Amino acid sequence: MSVVNPPADVVTARQIWWGVIGLGLVQLFVSLADTLLNRERFSAEFRERMQAADQQFAPATIDLLVTIGAVLGVVFGALIAALGIAIVHQLGKGKLWARTLLTFVGIWLVIMGVAALFSIGVVDSAGQLLSGAVSILQAVLAGGAIYLCQRPEAAKWFMPPGPGASGKL
């Protein structure tokens, strides 16, 4: 069997998706830094919510919960990024399910980018502003990657081979 190289549009789309994932990691660490630098504000908001629900926590417990939440967010985000890299790898192998999944993720990122664009008036910190800017960049890149994967030459790459045809490796 011979190795069939993906079309240029698919190669470029894969590189763009890697950029989207990289920006997602940047956004993750910006959000972590914002949370840890503004821990008092987050703790006060959490305390107010708990008091509204008639639950009492010691201030040290609330600070610990905010820190644990931030760390779990980073771990969860890193796992999502690793899964994204695996899916982008499958995109390069011509897997239709990978293109479909990344199209849905890309549409979601575009919607979130538009939301970030229109929510600029409610930004409280530089971290939130930077996170919103990264979200907008992700939306633009994801839209471009979706477009490249839907072009005719790329669409043929994702179609399964007919009977008797040599498949992609």
Secondary structure, 3 states (H helix, E strand, C coil): CCCCCCCHHHHHHHHHHHHHHHHHHHHHHHHHHHHHHCHHHHHHHHHHHHHHCCCCCCHHHHHHHHHHHHHHHHHHHHHHHHHHHHHHHHHHCCCHHHHHHHHHHHHHHHHHHHHHHHCHHHCCCHHHHHHHHHHHHHHHHHHHHHHHHHCHHHHHHHCCCCCCCCCCC
